[in-house]
C-alpha cells in the first residue's frame, strides 16, 4: 500500500485498483505541488469535515472521476445537490466497502461549509480508520486531543496521520500524547506550516514521540506499508 502526502491534510492511498484521497485541499493550498487536474483515477474521496481546506476540490474531482465520497450524513446531504455518489456514515459507524472497511471516529472541531458568504451546517467532524488488505490507516482530521484516542490502540493502526499545527487543532505536544494513546506502528505529522498560524517543527515532534516510528513526509513523498 502506498501513502502519499499532498500537503496540509491531503493524503493519497493507493492499493491495487483502489485510489483514494483524504481531504483533497489542492486548489488554494500554498503547499500543493500539483493541481486538482493532475489527479486522475480517483476511486474514493474521504472528507473529514466541511471546512474549505478539507472538503477542498471534492466536488470537481468527483465530477471528473465518478469517485465515491465517504463523509458524514450532513456533508453527504449537501453534496447530493451536485449529483455525486456519497453514501452517508456517522461517528462510530463501521462499514464494509468493496476495498475494505471504514470506521468513522470522533473529532473535536467544527464542520461548517462556507458557500456564497453563508455558513451551512456540516454535521460532526470526524476522523477515519481505513482498513485495506489487513492494513489500517488512521487519519485524525482536524481535532483537539481527546481521551477517545486511547480506544484506537485496540485497532492496531499501521499509520496514523496526526495534526500538529496547533491553533485550530492539537499542537505538537498534544499530538505527542495522541501518538502515545494510539500506539500506531508509524505516525505522520500533518496540518502544519500551510499558514503562519499553524507553524510547527516536525523534527521536534519526531524527537518527542517515543511510542511509534515518526515518518516526516515532504510534499508528494510516499511511505509504503
Secondary structure, DSSP 4 states (H G I P E B T S, - for coil): -EEEEEETTEEEEEETTEEEEES---TT-TT-SS-GGG--S--EEE-S-SSHHHHTTHHHHHHHH-PEEEEEHHHHHHHGGGT----EE-TT-EEEETTEEEEEEE--S--PEEETTEEE-----EEEEEEETTEEEEE--S----GGGGGGGGG--SEEEEE---TTS--HHHHHHHHHHH--SEEEEES-SSSGGG---HHHHHHH--SSEE-PPPTT-EEE-
